[in-house]
Amino acid sequence: MTLLSGALVVSAGVQSFDQPKRVNATLPSGVKIVLLLSGRLQIAVGEGAGHEICGPAALVIRSPNGATRDQVFAADVPVRYVIVQMQEGLVSAEMAQAMAASFEATHASADQDAFLMSCSAGHALQALSAQIMNCPIRGAERELYLGGKAMQLAALAISSCLSQASAPQALQLSSRDFDRIRQARELLIEAMQQPPSLEGLAQQVGLNVRKLSDGFRRVYGATVFGFLQEYRLEQAYKLIASGEMSVSEAAYHVGYGAAHFATIFRKRFGVSPSSLR
């Protein structure tokens, strides 16, 4: 939906692809807020490095000069999202400066105009996303409702990403730290049925718990065990949707008990695992 004479665009939906889907496009000038409620994608903006983002996460993309965006969606897993695109005129100079300063403070190469910040999406952001996706108003007032919720969501997403970027623990990560964080991700995937504790995982990759936690959130836009839960649910979705396993078999395969699994599966994908099968 286009609002404020085109200065604000709000969209929401669910997409799923049979194979990894690559999308390369030019971003309109302004700020784009993406709430990735479920799913996983790899994304790079402008000349910046690529990021793997795991929902639920918030992305704030600043593109003053129409930079390119390159992203790859994972296969066979639904991506649920809400997007708010704001034209340059809706973004104050103070806000733009604050975002740029926070980005530069935590990235070694920040000489680009376009950039991407991400953070985990808390309950408040997820609630706002649900209110947009399930708008209860159908009349002419619908635009007012969605416009107000979209501005709330944009403000909270930007604030969340800025707060995380400016936190004292948001330090530079060396290339060796990045390698260790990626190693931690692989270890989690290999041991998803019986994952190690946070302390055990940190010890295995040679990082302290704080650096692993903060670094993982920065690299993947999710907490260590938030990422693990999303990965487990993705794998279960594929197994159930393909008919390869029953619901209980899929739950066991990814490390969940059947009762708890059904609850978190429905919350994440909006459908019960038995209905999907």
C-alpha positions in Angstrom: 0.0 0.0 0.0 1.3 3.5 -1.0 0.7 6.2 1.6 1.5 9.9 2.0 1.5 10.6 -1.8 4.1 7.8 -2.4 6.5 8.9 0.4 5.6 5.8 2.4 5.1 2.3 1.1 4.0 -0.6 3.3 4.0 -4.2 2.2 3.7 -7.6 3.9 3.4 -11.2 2.9 4.8 -14.7 2.7 7.1 -16.0 -0.1 8.6 -19.5 -0.6 10.9 -20.8 -3.3 11.6 -24.3 -4.6 15.3 -23.4 -4.9 17.5 -20.7 -3.7 16.3 -17.4 -5.2 18.7 -14.6 -6.0 17.3 -11.0 -6.4 19.5 -8.1 -7.5 17.8 -4.7 -7.7 18.4 -1.0 -7.3 17.0 0.4 -4.1 15.0 3.6 -4.1 16.5 6.6 -2.3 15.6 6.6 1.4 15.4 4.2 4.2 13.9 0.7 4.0 12.9 -1.2 7.1 12.5 -5.0 6.8 11.0 -7.2 9.5 12.0 -10.7 8.7 9.5 -12.7 10.9 10.7 -16.1 9.7 13.0 -17.5 7.2 16.6 -16.8 6.3 18.4 -14.8 3.6 21.8 -13.5 2.6 22.0 -9.9 1.7 24.5 -7.3 0.6 23.9 -3.6 0.0 26.0 -1.3 -2.1 29.7 -2.2 -1.7 29.2 -3.6 1.8 30.0 -7.1 2.9 27.2 -9.8 2.7 25.2 -10.7 5.8 23.3 -13.9 6.6 20.1 -12.8 8.4 17.9 -15.2 10.3 14.4 -14.2 11.4 13.0 -12.9 13.5 15.2 -9.9 12.7 14.9 -6.2 11.8 17.0 -4.8 8.9 17.5 -1.0 8.4 18.8 -0.2 4.9 20.0 3.3 4.1 20.3 4.1 0.4 20.7 7.8 -0.3 21.8 7.3 -3.9 19.8 4.3 -5.1 22.4 1.6 -4.4 22.1 -2.0 -5.5 20.8 -4.7 -3.3 21.8 -8.4 -3.8 20.0 -11.0 -1.8 19.5 -14.8 -1.8 16.5 -16.5 -0.2 16.8 -20.0 1.2 14.9 -22.7 -0.6 11.7 -24.5 0.6 11.2 -22.4 3.7 8.5 -19.6 3.8 9.8 -16.1 4.3 7.3 -14.0 6.3 8.0 -10.2 6.1 6.8 -6.7 6.6 8.5 -3.9 4.7 8.3 -0.2 5.2 10.0 2.0 2.6 10.4 5.7 3.4 11.4 8.3 0.9 14.4 10.5 1.6 12.2 13.4 2.6 10.7 11.5 5.5 14.1 10.9 7.1 15.5 13.8 9.1 19.1 14.9 8.7 19.6 14.1 12.4 18.3 10.5 12.0 20.4 9.9 8.9 23.5 11.2 10.7 22.8 9.0 13.8 22.5 5.9 11.6 25.7 6.7 9.7 27.7 7.4 12.8 26.5 4.1 14.5 27.4 2.2 11.3 30.8 3.8 11.1 31.6 3.1 14.7 31.2 -0.7 14.3 32.4 -1.3 10.8 36.0 -0.9 9.6 35.1 0.1 6.1 32.3 2.6 6.3 33.2 5.0 3.5 30.0 4.1 1.5 26.8 6.0 1.4 24.6 2.9 1.5 24.6 0.5 4.4 22.7 -2.1 6.2 22.2 -2.5 10.0 20.4 -5.4 11.6 19.3 -6.6 15.0 17.1 -9.3 16.5 13.4 -8.4 16.5 11.9 -8.4 19.9 8.3 -8.9 21.0 7.2 -5.3 20.4 8.4 -5.3 16.7 6.8 -8.7 16.1 3.5 -7.4 17.6 3.6 -4.4 15.3 4.2 -6.6 12.3 1.3 -8.8 13.3 -1.0 -5.7 13.6 0.0 -4.6 10.1 -0.4 -8.1 8.5 -3.8 -8.5 10.2 -5.2 -5.0 9.9 -8.7 -5.0 11.4 -9.9 -2.0 9.5 -11.3 -2.2 6.0 -12.7 1.3 5.3 -11.1 4.5 4.2 -9.5 4.7 7.7 -7.3 1.7 6.8 -4.6 3.9 5.3 -4.4 5.9 8.6 -4.1 2.8 10.6 -1.4 1.2 8.4 0.5 4.4 8.1 0.6 4.9 11.8 1.7 1.4 12.5 4.3 1.5 9.8 5.8 4.7 11.3 5.8 3.1 14.7 7.5 0.0 13.3 10.1 2.1 11.5 10.9 4.2 14.6 11.2 1.1 16.8 13.4 -0.8 14.3 15.8 2.1 13.8 16.0 2.7 17.5 16.6 -1.0 18.2 19.4 -1.2 15.6 21.0 2.1 16.8 20.9 1.0 20.4 22.6 -2.3 19.6 25.2 -0.6 17.4 26.0 2.0 20.0 26.2 -0.4 23.0 29.6 -0.6 24.7 30.0 -4.2 23.8 29.5 -3.6 20.0 33.2 -3.8 19.3 35.1 -4.4 16.1 35.5 -8.1 15.2 38.7 -9.4 13.7 38.6 -11.7 10.7 39.6 -14.5 13.1 36.6 -13.7 15.3 34.3 -13.9 12.3 35.8 -17.3 11.4 35.1 -18.5 14.9 31.6 -17.2 14.9 30.9 -19.0 11.6 32.5 -22.1 13.1 30.0 -21.8 16.1 27.2 -21.7 13.6 28.3 -24.9 11.9 28.7 -26.6 15.3 25.2 -25.7 16.2 23.8 -27.1 13.0 25.8 -30.3 13.4 24.5 -30.8 17.0 21.0 -29.4 16.6 19.4 -32.4 18.3 21.5 -32.0 21.4 23.2 -28.6 21.2 26.0 -27.5 23.5 25.5 -24.9 26.2 26.5 -21.4 25.3 29.5 -21.7 27.6 30.4 -25.0 25.9 30.1 -23.6 22.4 32.2 -20.6 23.3 34.9 -22.9 24.7 34.9 -25.0 21.5 35.5 -22.0 19.2 37.9 -20.2 21.5 35.8 -17.1 22.3 34.4 -15.9 25.6 30.6 -16.0 26.0 30.1 -12.3 25.7 32.1 -12.0 22.5 30.4 -15.0 21.0 26.9 -13.7 21.9 27.5 -10.2 20.7 29.3 -11.3 17.6 26.7 -13.9 16.6 24.0 -11.3 16.9 25.9 -8.9 14.8 26.8 -11.4 12.1 23.5 -13.3 11.9 21.0 -10.8 13.3 19.9 -13.3 15.9 20.9 -14.7 19.2 22.8 -18.0 19.2 19.8 -20.0 20.3 17.4 -17.8 18.3 19.3 -18.8 15.2 19.3 -22.5 16.2 15.5 -22.5 16.8 14.9 -20.9 13.4 17.2 -23.4 11.7 15.5 -26.3 13.4 12.1 -25.1 12.4 13.2 -24.6 8.8 14.5 -28.1 8.6 11.3 -29.5 10.1 9.2 -27.5 7.7 11.0 -29.0 4.7 10.7 -32.5 6.1 7.0 -32.2 6.8 6.1 -30.3 3.6 7.8 -32.9 1.4 6.2 -35.8 3.2 9.5 -37.3 4.1 8.7 -37.5 7.8 5.6 -37.4 10.0 5.2 -34.5 12.4 6.5 -36.4 15.4 9.4 -37.8 13.4 10.4 -34.3 12.1 10.1 -32.9 15.6 12.4 -35.6 17.0 14.8 -35.2 14.1 15.4 -31.5 14.9 15.5 -32.0 18.6 12.0 -31.1 19.9 9.3 -32.8 21.8 6.0 -33.1 19.8 3.8 -30.9 22.0 6.2 -28.0 22.4 7.1 -28.3 18.7 3.6 -27.8 17.5 3.2 -24.6 19.5 6.4 -22.9 18.3 5.9 -24.2 14.7 2.4 -22.6 14.5 3.7 -19.4 16.0 6.6 -19.1 13.5 4.8 -20.2 10.2 1.2 -19.3 11.0 0.1 -22.9 10.3 0.1 -26.1 12.4 2.5 -28.8 11.4 -0.3 -31.3 11.0 -2.1 -28.9 8.6 1.0 -28.5 6.6 1.4 -32.2 6.2 
